Amino acid sequence: MHWPNDRRVGPGRRSTDRANPLGATQDVLHDLGHELATLALLTAAVAADPGLSAPTSTRVELIQAQVARLVDLVHGTPVTAPVDVRAVLDQVVAVAAAAGAPVELAPGEPVTSTLDPGVLWRVVSNLVANAVRAGGAVLVEITGTDPLVVEVVDTGPGFGAGPPGRSGRGLGIVDGLVRSVGGITRITPELPAGTRIRVAFGVVEPTEGTPEAT
């Protein structure tokens, strides 16, 4: 039974959703923005609790930072200042490590870039998540600054040999994002086992195909 003002047609779908999928997507992003704002308020309230232990406080701070990045992603917040690359990578690694994954960021000098921090965050987050699912230890390293080059290396069984998951979609997202800023993604095997994924941002390369495997 439908209420008089219920515009849904079928299970959970409104007729306007099917007629205008772009509008439906915008509605979802609008609602996500509201929910993320609520999460931001809740985490801020938790962070203000003086009884939190140091480890819990650190995890709450990571959650706050992740929520803030999601808010920027949903709203498309423009960035005009140079981005602290190492700070972005450190957050990605810290989140994975806090969840129990053996992930480390190689030490090095501070690096800044004009790259969209949302692109950098999404690329490295997807690569780290894929590497963690593959198994073994994961190392994230900045190996170039002009152009910016980031490598994610894991000691798992090798590319395509790990447990089934969403790695194919994750790599597709990574490749699309990297190409959108004129970069390229390369996948190479590590010996005796493992995979190295090298992302060079701002390098003009052919735009056809998928991430290169060498």
N, C-alpha and C positions, 0 to 999 in steps of 0.2 A: 504494500500500500504506500502511495506517495502523498506527502502533505501538499496542500494546494500550491504553495510557493516553492516546492521542491523541484529544481530544474534538472535533476539527474535523470538520465535515460539509461536504463540498465543498471548493472551493479556498480554503483559508485562513480558513474561517469555523467557529466552534464552534457547536454547537446552542444553548448557553446564550446566545450573543451574539444570535441571532435571536429567542430567547424573551424576552430581557430587554435591550433596547437601552440602557436607562438604566444597567444594571449594566456593560454593555460600555463605555459612555462613561466611567464612573467608573474602570474598569480602565485605560483609555487615559490618563486624567488622572494616575492613580497612577504609571504607567510614565513619562509625560512628566516628572513631578516628579523621579523618580530620574535620568533622563537630563539634565535641567537642572542638577541638583545636581552631576553629573559634569562638565558644561560649566563650571560655576562654579569647580570645583576646578582644572580644566585652565587656564582663563583666569587664575586667580590665580597659578598656577605660571609662566605666561608673563609676567605682569605683574611678577613678582619678578626677572626676568632683568635684570641691570644692563647688559647689552649692547644693550638695545633703543634704537633711535633715538627722538627726541622724537615724530615723527609716528606711528610704530608704537605707542609707548606710549599716545598719545592714542586711537588706534583700539582698542587692547585695553581701555582704560578704558570706552569707549563700549560695547564688547561686554559687559563685566561689568555695566554698568548695564542694558543690554537684557535680559540673562539674569536679573538680579535682578527686573526688572519682570514677566518671564514667570513666574518662580517665584511671585510674589505673585498673579498672575492665576490660575495653576493651583490654588493653595492657598486662594484667597479671603482673603488676609491683611487683617484689618480695619485701618483707619487712623483714629486718633483725633485726631491733631494737624492744625492747618491746613496746607494744601498750598501749597508755593511754585509758583505757576502758571508763572511765567517760567522756573523751573528745568526743569520738565517740558517746556515748549515748546522750550527751548534744547536739550535732549537730543534731541528728535525732529528738530529742524533739523540739529543737529550730525551725527547718524547719516546723514541724507540727503546732507548736504554732503560727508561723508567718503567716500560712495559715488560722488561726482562730480556730484551733482545741484545745479543752481543755485537753492538755497533759502536764504532769509535770514529772520531774526526781527527785526521792527521794534524799535528801541530804545524804552525806556519805563521807568517806575518799577516797583519791585517790587510784586507782586500776590499776595495769599494768598486762599485759598478753602477752604470746608469740603467742596467737591466731592470725590468719590472720585477719587484720582489715576489709578486704572486706567481709569476711564471717560474722563477727560480725555486720557490717553495714547492709548487706542485710537481715540477720535474724531479727534484731530489727526493721528495716524499714518496712518489711512485716507485722510483728506483730502489730506495731503501726498503720499502715494503716488499717488493719483489725479491730482493736479495735475502731478506729475512726469511721469507717463505721457502726459499731455495735451501736453506740450512747452512750451517757453518757460521764463521765470523764474517763481519762486514766492516769494511774500511771506506770512509768517505774522505776524499782528498782534493784540494785545489792544486792543479798541476800547471796552470797557465793563467795569466792575467790580461793579456792583450793578443788575442781575445781571451775572455774568461773561459777556462776549461775546468770542469769538475768530473772526477772519476769515482765510480762506486765499484768496489771489488769485493767479491764474496768467495768463500772457500767451499761452497756447496758442490754438488755433483756435476755441475756444468750446465750451460744454457740449454733449456728445453728438457733437461733430465730430472728436474726436481718434481715435487708433488704437484698435482693438478691444481689450478687456481685461476686467478684473473690476470696473470702476468701478461698474456697477450694483449688484453685491453689496456693494461697499464702502460705497456711499451708503446702502444698506438697513441695514447694520450701524450706521452713524453715526446714522441717523434713529432706529432702535430704542433705541440707547444714550441719545441726547439726550432722547427722549420719556420714557425711564425715570426721568429726574431732573427731569421737568416742563419741559423746554425745547423749542425749536423750531429747525429748520434752514431757511434760505432760500438759494435759488440765484438769482443775478442775472448777466446778461451784462455784460461790460466792453467799452468801446469804445476802439479800433476792433476789438479781439479779446480774448478771454480770458473768464475766469469768476471770479466772487466768490462764495464760500460763507460765509455768516454763521451762526454757531452761538451761540444765546443759551441759557445754562444757567439753569434755575430760573425760567423764565417759563411760567406755566400757559397752555397753548394747546389747541385741539381735538386729539384723539389719532387721528383718522381720516386715512387717506390716506398719502401719501408726502411727501418733502421738497418744500416749496413752491418753485416757480419763478416769478420775477416779471420 
